[in-house]
Structures are given as C-alpha cells and as structure tokens.
Amino acid sequence: MKKLLNVDKTFSGMRIDRFLRNHFGQIPQSLIEKNLRNGRIKLNKKKIKSSKKIRFNDKVELFNFEFKKTINQKKEKYNPTNEIIKENEDLIIENNENFVVLNKQAGISVQGGTKSKKNLIDIFAKSNLFRDDKPFSVHRLDKDTSGVFLIAKNRETAQLLTSLFRLRKVYKTYLAICNGELILTDKGFIKDDLIRFENKKKIIEKAETKYEILDKNNNATFIQLNPITGRKHQLRKQLFNLGNSIIGDKKYNSTNNLKINNKNLMLHSYELKFKINEKKFTFRATPPDYFRNMLKTKRLNF
C-alpha cells in the first residue's frame, strides 16, 4: 500500500515527524524513526531523518504502513455552531494579516483534548476570518483564565511569535484576586521552586514572577503579576505556596473555607507587549464583569 501526501504552504518549514503527527495523530516517535530507517517514509523519493524540514510542494510517500493499527486515533475536532463562532469573533481586539488578538472568555480551552472538546483553534478554523488561513496556537492560557490571547494566521508568524514567547520577549501582565491578605512588600519578586511530574518522574523548576499589590484588606488581595519564567500554572502555584490561592482556583486551593471561593477563577491576562521588526505592539483586555464584581464584593479598588 502506498500513500502520497502533498505539502501545502501551511506546513512549509515543519519537521517531517511533526507533519505526520499533524495529519494522523500521536504517532510514537520510535515508530516514525523505524519507518524512516526502513524507507517506508520518504520525502521526494529519498530517505530522510525525522529532523528533516519539509517545503511547499514536497511529496511525502508512505509505503506499507498500516495507520489504523499503529497510530492513536486522531482527536475528534470540535464543530462549533455559527452562534459560537460569532460570539468569539465579537471578542477580537485586533485582526491583521498575520495574527488575531482576542479577549478570551473563561471556560474555553485553547486546543481540544480528552477532557475538553470546545476550543478556540477549532472555532476559528471555521471562522471566515481564517477562510484562506489556518489558526495556530503560539502560547498557553489556562481554560479558566480570561484575557489577552494571540492566534497566528500563518506558519511563519506562528514560528516568530512562538520564539518570542520562548525567548521571553513577550511581556505579560496578569491581574488576580487572592484569598486573604498577602503579607508581602508592595512590590517585588516571588521566587521559588515548583514541582511537577512527568509520569512518575519528579521535576523541580525555578520560577520567578514580578508582582505589585494594587490593593488589599483582611479578606482579599488584588495583585498584578508579571511572570518572568513560563512554568505551567506558575502564578496559581506560587500564590498557593504563599497561602493566598487565587479565588475560584479549585486545583490550587489554600483555604478550607470553599464558600469564599467563586465558580470563576479570578485570574485575567490583562496585557501583552512585544516587538516585531522594531514595531511595538501592546494589547489590553478589559477584565470580565464577574472579576470586577468580585473586586467590589471584596472592597478592593481597581
């Protein structure tokens, strides 16, 4: 059996192994490597390595390779209604030829997964704004976090923005409302070691966040956070470690009195700043109504 895949411009510059996963699901790397060595996967009729980058109009040939038996089933794409598409289009802050910026709602994932099918990438893939393009995710934002979010319109911009995030050239500002009075100086840095696990392997990562307390009282703290490192759940974990978890955080909760928590996570991506070819970009997103109502409830000033 022979299968032929033509590379369109969307995938130009992508590694061959990532290209295969994009088309067929989570193929084990060992399986890709084995079939490349055996010549069952060729690029333009030549044997290649998994690190080889493909180009527009390249031909990927697959020989005697039974996908159904060897590849995990590809995630089912979310099929949004026209109302959901319009609802998310209305949240757009900026729309240009290279990327879209929106004020993401809480409760929606960036990409689809086993626990959450509704996601922004599948929604905008159906939008007329991406009729001639493909949406690319370039950074993370937790499902329950609202605020500024970037979606690239082409692979070149996606690679550029991803690099800017990785090199810490995108300056991020978050707003959060925490349980209790945060006993810290008004401004400073939170530095600690965060623990995560990959299967059973324990990994310790250094995390650093610049902060400024905007207002506080005995019941709650309103804080501005600028993450310097980019660890998973960094802000939520750090405030939890300080004993002042973010209101509404059900995973990292430092209080036994769940009644003071809210169904919404009080964490908002407020601002993103970066520079492309000496041009400066700054995008801000207004916090949602439930966030501002919580400030009033806790008698905190914005």
Contacts in CASP RR format, 6 or more apart in sequence:
PFRMAT RR
TARGET T0000
AUTHOR 0000-0000-0000
METHOD contacts of the structure
MODEL  1
MKKLLNVDKTFSGMRIDRFLRNHFGQIPQSLIEKNLRNGRIKLNKKKIKS
SKKIRFNDKVELFNFEFKKTINQKKEKYNPTNEIIKENEDLIIENNENFV
VLNKQAGISVQGGTKSKKNLIDIFAKSNLFRDDKPFSVHRLDKDTSGVFL
IAKNRETAQLLTSLFRLRKVYKTYLAICNGELILTDKGFIKDDLIRFENK
KKIIEKAETKYEILDKNNNATFIQLNPITGRKHQLRKQLFNLGNSIIGDK
KYNSTNNLKINNKNLMLHSYELKFKINEKKFTFRATPPDYFRNMLKTKRL
NF
1 63 0 8 1.000
1 64 0 8 1.000
1 65 0 8 1.000
1 66 0 8 1.000
2 61 0 8 1.000
2 62 0 8 1.000
2 63 0 8 1.000
2 64 0 8 1.000
3 61 0 8 1.000
3 62 0 8 1.000
3 65 0 8 1.000
4 59 0 8 1.000
4 60 0 8 1.000
4 61 0 8 1.000
4 62 0 8 1.000
5 23 0 8 1.000
5 59 0 8 1.000
5 60 0 8 1.000
5 61 0 8 1.000
5 62 0 8 1.000
6 57 0 8 1.000
6 58 0 8 1.000
6 59 0 8 1.000
6 60 0 8 1.000
7 19 0 8 1.000
7 54 0 8 1.000
7 55 0 8 1.000
7 56 0 8 1.000
7 57 0 8 1.000
7 58 0 8 1.000
7 59 0 8 1.000
7 60 0 8 1.000
8 56 0 8 1.000
9 56 0 8 1.000
9 155 0 8 1.000
10 134 0 8 1.000
10 154 0 8 1.000
10 155 0 8 1.000
11 19 0 8 1.000
11 22 0 8 1.000
11 54 0 8 1.000
11 155 0 8 1.000
12 54 0 8 1.000
12 55 0 8 1.000
12 56 0 8 1.000
12 155 0 8 1.000
13 53 0 8 1.000
13 54 0 8 1.000
13 55 0 8 1.000
13 155 0 8 1.000
14 22 0 8 1.000
14 53 0 8 1.000
14 54 0 8 1.000
14 155 0 8 1.000
15 50 0 8 1.000
15 51 0 8 1.000
15 52 0 8 1.000
15 53 0 8 1.000
15 54 0 8 1.000
16 32 0 8 1.000
16 36 0 8 1.000
16 41 0 8 1.000
16 43 0 8 1.000
16 48 0 8 1.000
16 50 0 8 1.000
16 51 0 8 1.000
16 52 0 8 1.000
16 53 0 8 1.000
16 54 0 8 1.000
16 60 0 8 1.000
17 27 0 8 1.000
17 29 0 8 1.000
17 32 0 8 1.000
17 50 0 8 1.000
17 51 0 8 1.000
19 54 0 8 1.000
19 60 0 8 1.000
20 27 0 8 1.000
20 32 0 8 1.000
20 41 0 8 1.000
20 60 0 8 1.000
21 27 0 8 1.000
24 67 0 8 1.000
24 71 0 8 1.000
24 74 0 8 1.000
25 71 0 8 1.000
25 72 0 8 1.000
25 73 0 8 1.000
25 74 0 8 1.000
25 75 0 8 1.000
26 71 0 8 1.000
26 72 0 8 1.000
27 70 0 8 1.000
27 71 0 8 1.000
27 72 0 8 1.000
28 70 0 8 1.000
29 50 0 8 1.000
31 70 0 8 1.000
31 71 0 8 1.000
32 41 0 8 1.000
32 50 0 8 1.000
33 50 0 8 1.000
35 41 0 8 1.000
35 62 0 8 1.000
35 65 0 8 1.000
36 47 0 8 1.000
36 48 0 8 1.000
36 49 0 8 1.000
36 50 0 8 1.000
39 47 0 8 1.000
39 63 0 8 1.000
40 62 0 8 1.000
40 63 0 8 1.000
40 64 0 8 1.000
40 65 0 8 1.000
41 48 0 8 1.000
41 60 0 8 1.000
41 61 0 8 1.000
41 62 0 8 1.000
41 63 0 8 1.000
41 65 0 8 1.000
42 48 0 8 1.000
42 60 0 8 1.000
42 61 0 8 1.000
42 63 0 8 1.000
43 52 0 8 1.000
43 54 0 8 1.000
43 58 0 8 1.000
43 59 0 8 1.000
43 60 0 8 1.000
43 61 0 8 1.000
44 58 0 8 1.000
44 59 0 8 1.000
45 59 0 8 1.000
45 61 0 8 1.000
54 60 0 8 1.000
75 112 0 8 1.000
75 113 0 8 1.000
75 114 0 8 1.000
76 117 0 8 1.000
77 122 0 8 1.000
77 125 0 8 1.000
78 112 0 8 1.000
78 117 0 8 1.000
78 118 0 8 1.000
78 119 0 8 1.000
78 122 0 8 1.000
78 123 0 8 1.000
79 122 0 8 1.000
79 126 0 8 1.000
80 118 0 8 1.000
80 122 0 8 1.000
80 123 0 8 1.000
80 126 0 8 1.000
84 118 0 8 1.000
84 123 0 8 1.000
85 123 0 8 1.000
85 124 0 8 1.000
85 126 0 8 1.000
85 127 0 8 1.000
88 102 0 8 1.000
88 105 0 8 1.000
88 108 0 8 1.000
88 120 0 8 1.000
88 123 0 8 1.000
88 124 0 8 1.000
88 127 0 8 1.000
89 127 0 8 1.000
89 129 0 8 1.000
91 102 0 8 1.000
91 103 0 8 1.000
91 104 0 8 1.000
91 105 0 8 1.000
92 100 0 8 1.000
92 101 0 8 1.000
92 102 0 8 1.000
92 129 0 8 1.000
93 101 0 8 1.000
93 102 0 8 1.000
93 103 0 8 1.000
93 148 0 8 1.000
93 283 0 8 1.000
93 284 0 8 1.000
93 285 0 8 1.000
94 100 0 8 1.000
94 101 0 8 1.000
94 283 0 8 1.000
95 101 0 8 1.000
95 129 0 8 1.000
97 153 0 8 1.000
98 152 0 8 1.000
98 153 0 8 1.000
98 154 0 8 1.000
98 157 0 8 1.000
99 138 0 8 1.000
99 150 0 8 1.000
99 151 0 8 1.000
99 152 0 8 1.000
99 153 0 8 1.000
99 157 0 8 1.000
99 161 0 8 1.000
100 124 0 8 1.000
100 129 0 8 1.000
100 135 0 8 1.000
100 150 0 8 1.000
100 151 0 8 1.000
100 153 0 8 1.000
101 148 0 8 1.000
101 149 0 8 1.000
101 150 0 8 1.000
101 151 0 8 1.000
101 272 0 8 1.000
101 283 0 8 1.000
102 120 0 8 1.000
102 148 0 8 1.000
102 149 0 8 1.000
102 151 0 8 1.000
103 146 0 8 1.000
103 147 0 8 1.000
103 148 0 8 1.000
103 149 0 8 1.000
103 285 0 8 1.000
103 286 0 8 1.000
104 120 0 8 1.000
104 141 0 8 1.000
104 145 0 8 1.000
104 146 0 8 1.000
104 147 0 8 1.000
104 148 0 8 1.000
104 149 0 8 1.000
104 269 0 8 1.000
104 285 0 8 1.000
105 146 0 8 1.000
105 288 0 8 1.000
106 143 0 8 1.000
106 144 0 8 1.000
106 145 0 8 1.000
106 146 0 8 1.000
106 264 0 8 1.000
106 265 0 8 1.000
106 288 0 8 1.000
107 143 0 8 1.000
107 144 0 8 1.000
108 118 0 8 1.000
108 119 0 8 1.000
108 120 0 8 1.000
108 143 0 8 1.000
109 116 0 8 1.000
109 118 0 8 1.000
109 119 0 8 1.000
109 120 0 8 1.000
109 143 0 8 1.000
110 119 0 8 1.000
110 120 0 8 1.000
110 121 0 8 1.000
110 137 0 8 1.000
110 140 0 8 1.000
110 141 0 8 1.000
110 143 0 8 1.000
110 149 0 8 1.000
111 119 0 8 1.000
111 120 0 8 1.000
111 121 0 8 1.000
111 137 0 8 1.000
112 118 0 8 1.000
112 119 0 8 1.000
112 121 0 8 1.000
112 122 0 8 1.000
113 119 0 8 1.000
116 143 0 8 1.000
120 135 0 8 1.000
120 137 0 8 1.000
120 149 0 8 1.000
120 151 0 8 1.000
121 135 0 8 1.000
121 137 0 8 1.000
121 151 0 8 1.000
124 130 0 8 1.000
124 135 0 8 1.000
124 151 0 8 1.000
125 134 0 8 1.000
125 135 0 8 1.000
130 153 0 8 1.000
133 153 0 8 1.000
133 154 0 8 1.000
134 153 0 8 1.000
134 154 0 8 1.000
135 151 0 8 1.000
135 152 0 8 1.000
135 153 0 8 1.000
136 151 0 8 1.000
136 152 0 8 1.000
136 153 0 8 1.000
136 154 0 8 1.000
136 155 0 8 1.000
136 157 0 8 1.000
136 158 0 8 1.000
137 151 0 8 1.000
137 152 0 8 1.000
138 150 0 8 1.000
138 151 0 8 1.000
138 152 0 8 1.000
138 158 0 8 1.000
138 161 0 8 1.000
138 162 0 8 1.000
138 165 0 8 1.000
139 149 0 8 1.000
139 150 0 8 1.000
139 161 0 8 1.000
139 162 0 8 1.000
139 165 0 8 1.000
139 170 0 8 1.000
140 232 0 8 1.000
141 147 0 8 1.000
141 149 0 8 1.000
141 269 0 8 1.000
142 233 0 8 1.000
142 236 0 8 1.000
142 265 0 8 1.000
142 267 0 8 1.000
144 264 0 8 1.000
144 265 0 8 1.000
144 267 0 8 1.000
145 265 0 8 1.000
145 267 0 8 1.000
145 268 0 8 1.000
145 269 0 8 1.000
146 267 0 8 1.000
146 268 0 8 1.000
146 269 0 8 1.000
146 285 0 8 1.000
146 287 0 8 1.000
146 288 0 8 1.000
146 291 0 8 1.000
147 268 0 8 1.000
147 269 0 8 1.000
147 270 0 8 1.000
147 285 0 8 1.000
147 287 0 8 1.000
148 269 0 8 1.000
148 270 0 8 1.000
148 271 0 8 1.000
148 272 0 8 1.000
148 283 0 8 1.000
148 284 0 8 1.000
148 285 0 8 1.000
149 269 0 8 1.000
150 161 0 8 1.000
150 272 0 8 1.000
152 158 0 8 1.000
152 161 0 8 1.000
160 276 0 8 1.000
161 170 0 8 1.000
161 274 0 8 1.000
163 169 0 8 1.000
164 170 0 8 1.000
164 274 0 8 1.000
164 276 0 8 1.000
168 228 0 8 1.000
169 274 0 8 1.000
169 275 0 8 1.000
170 272 0 8 1.000
170 273 0 8 1.000
170 274 0 8 1.000
171 226 0 8 1.000
171 271 0 8 1.000
171 272 0 8 1.000
171 273 0 8 1.000
171 274 0 8 1.000
172 226 0 8 1.000
172 227 0 8 1.000
172 269 0 8 1.000
172 271 0 8 1.000
172 272 0 8 1.000
173 224 0 8 1.000
173 225 0 8 1.000
173 226 0 8 1.000
173 269 0 8 1.000
173 270 0 8 1.000
173 271 0 8 1.000
173 272 0 8 1.000
173 273 0 8 1.000
174 224 0 8 1.000
174 225 0 8 1.000
174 226 0 8 1.000
174 227 0 8 1.000
174 235 0 8 1.000
174 267 0 8 1.000
174 268 0 8 1.000
174 269 0 8 1.000
174 270 0 8 1.000
175 214 0 8 1.000
175 222 0 8 1.000
175 223 0 8 1.000
175 224 0 8 1.000
175 225 0 8 1.000
175 267 0 8 1.000
175 268 0 8 1.000
175 270 0 8 1.000
175 287 0 8 1.000
175 291 0 8 1.000
176 222 0 8 1.000
176 223 0 8 1.000
176 225 0 8 1.000
176 235 0 8 1.000
176 239 0 8 1.000
176 246 0 8 1.000
176 266 0 8 1.000
176 267 0 8 1.000
176 268 0 8 1.000
177 220 0 8 1.000
177 221 0 8 1.000
177 222 0 8 1.000
177 223 0 8 1.000
177 246 0 8 1.000
177 247 0 8 1.000
177 266 0 8 1.000
177 291 0 8 1.000
177 294 0 8 1.000
177 295 0 8 1.000
177 298 0 8 1.000
177 300 0 8 1.000
178 220 0 8 1.000
178 221 0 8 1.000
178 222 0 8 1.000
178 223 0 8 1.000
178 239 0 8 1.000
178 244 0 8 1.000
178 245 0 8 1.000
178 246 0 8 1.000
178 247 0 8 1.000
178 266 0 8 1.000
179 220 0 8 1.000
179 243 0 8 1.000
179 244 0 8 1.000
179 245 0 8 1.000
179 246 0 8 1.000
179 247 0 8 1.000
179 254 0 8 1.000
179 255 0 8 1.000
179 260 0 8 1.000
179 261 0 8 1.000
180 216 0 8 1.000
180 218 0 8 1.000
180 219 0 8 1.000
180 220 0 8 1.000
180 221 0 8 1.000
180 244 0 8 1.000
181 216 0 8 1.000
181 217 0 8 1.000
181 218 0 8 1.000
181 219 0 8 1.000
181 220 0 8 1.000
181 221 0 8 1.000
181 244 0 8 1.000
182 213 0 8 1.000
182 216 0 8 1.000
182 221 0 8 1.000
182 223 0 8 1.000
182 239 0 8 1.000
182 242 0 8 1.000
182 244 0 8 1.000
184 190 0 8 1.000
184 211 0 8 1.000
184 213 0 8 1.000
184 242 0 8 1.000
186 212 0 8 1.000
186 213 0 8 1.000
187 211 0 8 1.000
187 212 0 8 1.000
187 213 0 8 1.000
188 210 0 8 1.000
188 211 0 8 1.000
188 212 0 8 1.000
189 208 0 8 1.000
189 209 0 8 1.000
189 210 0 8 1.000
189 211 0 8 1.000
189 228 0 8 1.000
190 207 0 8 1.000
190 208 0 8 1.000
190 209 0 8 1.000
190 211 0 8 1.000
190 238 0 8 1.000
190 242 0 8 1.000
191 206 0 8 1.000
191 207 0 8 1.000
191 208 0 8 1.000
192 206 0 8 1.000
192 207 0 8 1.000
192 238 0 8 1.000
192 241 0 8 1.000
193 204 0 8 1.000
193 205 0 8 1.000
193 206 0 8 1.000
193 207 0 8 1.000
194 204 0 8 1.000
194 205 0 8 1.000
194 206 0 8 1.000
194 207 0 8 1.000
194 231 0 8 1.000
194 234 0 8 1.000
194 237 0 8 1.000
194 238 0 8 1.000
195 202 0 8 1.000
195 203 0 8 1.000
195 204 0 8 1.000
195 205 0 8 1.000
196 203 0 8 1.000
196 205 0 8 1.000
196 231 0 8 1.000
196 232 0 8 1.000
197 203 0 8 1.000
205 229 0 8 1.000
205 231 0 8 1.000
206 229 0 8 1.000
207 227 0 8 1.000
207 229 0 8 1.000
207 230 0 8 1.000
207 231 0 8 1.000
207 234 0 8 1.000
207 237 0 8 1.000
207 238 0 8 1.000
208 227 0 8 1.000
208 228 0 8 1.000
208 229 0 8 1.000
209 225 0 8 1.000
209 226 0 8 1.000
209 227 0 8 1.000
209 228 0 8 1.000
209 229 0 8 1.000
209 234 0 8 1.000
209 235 0 8 1.000
209 238 0 8 1.000
210 225 0 8 1.000
210 226 0 8 1.000
210 227 0 8 1.000
210 228 0 8 1.000
211 223 0 8 1.000
211 224 0 8 1.000
211 225 0 8 1.000
211 226 0 8 1.000
212 223 0 8 1.000
212 224 0 8 1.000
213 221 0 8 1.000
213 222 0 8 1.000
213 223 0 8 1.000
213 224 0 8 1.000
214 222 0 8 1.000
214 223 0 8 1.000
214 224 0 8 1.000
214 300 0 8 1.000
214 301 0 8 1.000
214 302 0 8 1.000
215 221 0 8 1.000
215 222 0 8 1.000
215 300 0 8 1.000
215 301 0 8 1.000
216 222 0 8 1.000
216 223 0 8 1.000
216 300 0 8 1.000
217 298 0 8 1.000
217 299 0 8 1.000
217 300 0 8 1.000
219 260 0 8 1.000
219 298 0 8 1.000
219 299 0 8 1.000
220 247 0 8 1.000
220 298 0 8 1.000
220 300 0 8 1.000
221 244 0 8 1.000
221 300 0 8 1.000
222 295 0 8 1.000
222 298 0 8 1.000
222 300 0 8 1.000
222 301 0 8 1.000
222 302 0 8 1.000
223 239 0 8 1.000
224 270 0 8 1.000
225 235 0 8 1.000
227 234 0 8 1.000
227 235 0 8 1.000
231 237 0 8 1.000
233 251 0 8 1.000
233 252 0 8 1.000
235 246 0 8 1.000
235 267 0 8 1.000
236 245 0 8 1.000
236 246 0 8 1.000
236 249 0 8 1.000
236 251 0 8 1.000
236 252 0 8 1.000
236 267 0 8 1.000
237 252 0 8 1.000
239 245 0 8 1.000
239 246 0 8 1.000
239 252 0 8 1.000
239 254 0 8 1.000
240 246 0 8 1.000
240 249 0 8 1.000
240 252 0 8 1.000
240 253 0 8 1.000
240 254 0 8 1.000
242 254 0 8 1.000
243 254 0 8 1.000
244 254 0 8 1.000
245 252 0 8 1.000
245 253 0 8 1.000
245 254 0 8 1.000
245 255 0 8 1.000
246 252 0 8 1.000
246 265 0 8 1.000
246 266 0 8 1.000
246 267 0 8 1.000
247 260 0 8 1.000
247 261 0 8 1.000
247 262 0 8 1.000
247 265 0 8 1.000
247 266 0 8 1.000
247 294 0 8 1.000
248 261 0 8 1.000
248 262 0 8 1.000
248 263 0 8 1.000
248 264 0 8 1.000
248 265 0 8 1.000
248 266 0 8 1.000
249 261 0 8 1.000
249 265 0 8 1.000
249 267 0 8 1.000
250 261 0 8 1.000
253 261 0 8 1.000
255 261 0 8 1.000
262 290 0 8 1.000
262 294 0 8 1.000
264 288 0 8 1.000
264 290 0 8 1.000
264 291 0 8 1.000
264 294 0 8 1.000
266 291 0 8 1.000
266 294 0 8 1.000
268 285 0 8 1.000
268 287 0 8 1.000
268 288 0 8 1.000
268 291 0 8 1.000
269 285 0 8 1.000
270 284 0 8 1.000
270 285 0 8 1.000
270 287 0 8 1.000
271 282 0 8 1.000
271 283 0 8 1.000
271 284 0 8 1.000
271 285 0 8 1.000
272 281 0 8 1.000
272 282 0 8 1.000
272 283 0 8 1.000
273 280 0 8 1.000
273 281 0 8 1.000
273 282 0 8 1.000
273 283 0 8 1.000
274 280 0 8 1.000
274 281 0 8 1.000
275 281 0 8 1.000
287 302 0 8 1.000
292 302 0 8 1.000
295 301 0 8 1.000
295 302 0 8 1.000
END
